[in-house]
């Protein structure tokens, strides 16, 4: 695929975009104060930058998503530098509050070396039910209280507490499944 991208193959670029755009967008959205317009703009910029820089990319095909996330981080930082605190109150994926779901010591070194933590978290979140994912993102990315989440998604506080509990369980299950599939190791949950 890399050769095709470097030769400006439209179908290869469409495939790369199709596979990665939603994950890149969600990552940016969580880091720009949940502003859909800004997230769309930065996502577009990520792919425009990728088109400009693909000739310099010397990794393998399986490293392309990591490279795109790296571009996304740079674009977020550029935006942050240009505008005063554009990211609002969003909590970084590196924030220790994610350790409440998966403690840092449970993330094997080979996983964190091959995939940045935010990609691992995004992959895991993508595999859980939508309402659970939203509840976890509102809680751990946006720092909302249970009552604020309830208002935001139109559920009772008890329902949100249940979503968060089930979401944490789903997150752990999906995380360990990805870990086992990626690294072939048996994992005690």
N, C-alpha and C positions, 0 to 999 in steps of 0.2 A: 504494500500500500504506500509506503514512504516514497518509493521511486515515482509512483503515479502522482502523488501530491506534489513532489518537487518538479514534475513535468506539467503541472497545472491541469491535471485531469479533473474535469468537472464532476464526474461520477464519484471519484475518490473523495473529493471535498464534500460532496453531498452526503456520502456515507459517514465520513468523520463527523460532520455536523449533526447528522441524525442520531448518531450513537452518543454524542457527548453534550449537545447543547442544553438539554434539560438539566443534567447534573451540574453543569457550569452555572446555568441560570439560578438554580436553587442555592448553590453555594454563594453566589454573589448577592442574591436577594437577602439571605440571612445576614450578610455582612454590610449591607448598605441601608440599614434601617427599614427593611421590608418595603422599599419603594420599587414598585414594579417597573416604572419608567426608567429609573436609573439602572436597575438590573438588566433590562433589555438593552439599553444603550451600551453598558459595559460588556455584556455578552457578545454583542455585535463587534465591539472593539477587539475582544479577545480573538475572534476568528479573523478579523482583518489583519491583526498583528501576526497571527499564525501564518496567513498567506504571505505576508511580507518577509517573515523570518524562516520559513520552512526550508529554504536552501541551506541554512546554517545548522539545521537540526541534524545531529549525527547519531541519535539513539535508534533503538529498534522500534518496530510498529507498536509493540505492547507498552512502550514508554510514552506514546503520544498523548494519552489522557493526562498523565502526570505533567507533561510539558504544558498542556493547555491550562491545567490548574495553576501552574507556576505563572503563566501569563496573566491569568485572572487575578492572582494575588498582587502582581505588579500593577495591573490596571486599577485595582482597588486602592493601593497605596498612592498611586498618582492622583486619583480622584480625591483621596483623603488629603493629600498635600495641597491640592488646588482649592479645595473647599474646606471650610472650617468644620471639622467633625461631621462629615457627610454620613458616617456610619452610625450615627445616633448612639443608642444604648445597646446595640447588638453585642453579644458576648462571643469572643473568639472560640473557634473549635478547639483551640489549645487550652481553653479555660478549664480549670480543675473540676468544674461541676459535672463534666462528662464522666469523670472518674466515679461518680455515684452510680453510674450504670455499668461501666466496665472499668474496673480499677486499672491504673497505668501498668501495674506489675503483671496484669493478665494479657497485656498486648505483647506478643513475642517480638524480640528484636528484629527478626527477619521480616516481620510484617511491617514494622514501623520504618525499616530501612527501604523496603521496596515500594511502599505506598505511604505518602504523608498521612498523618492522622486524620485530617479533614476528609481525605478521599475515602479512607476506611469507614469513617462515620457516615459519610454520604452514601456509600455503597450499602451500609447496613440499614440506614433509614429508608432507602429506596425499597427495601424488601419487607417492610412492615405495613400493616393497614394504614390507610390515609389519615383517619381521625387520630389514631395513636401517634402517627408521625407528627401531625400538627401539634398535638398536645405536648409532645416531647420538645419540639422546636420552640414553641411558645415558652415552655418552662425553662429549658436549658440554654437556648440561644438568646431569647428576648428577656429572660428573667421575670416573666409575668407570674403573678400569684395565681393560685387555684381559682379565686373569685374572678380575676381579670380574664383568665382563660375561659371560664364559664360564660362570661358576657360575650367574649369574642366569638365563640363557636355556638352559642345558643344552647348550652347544656347546663344541667344543675351542677353544683359543686361536687356532689357525690358522684355524678357521672364522670366529671373531669378527673376526680381522684381515681376512679376505676380505670379510666382511659390511661392515665399516667402509670398506674400499676401494671396494667396489661401491656402497655407500651414498653416499659422497662423490661418485662419478661420477654416480649417479642424481640426487642433489640438484642438482648443477650442471646436468644436462640439463633437469630439470623447471623449475629456476629460470629458465634462459634461455628455455625455452618459454613460461613465464608472462610473462616480460618482453617477449618478442616479441608474444605475443597481446594483452597489455595496452597496449603502446605502439607496436606496429607497426614496431619497429626491427629491422634485421638485426643479429645479434649474433655476434661471433667467440667461439667457446668455447675 
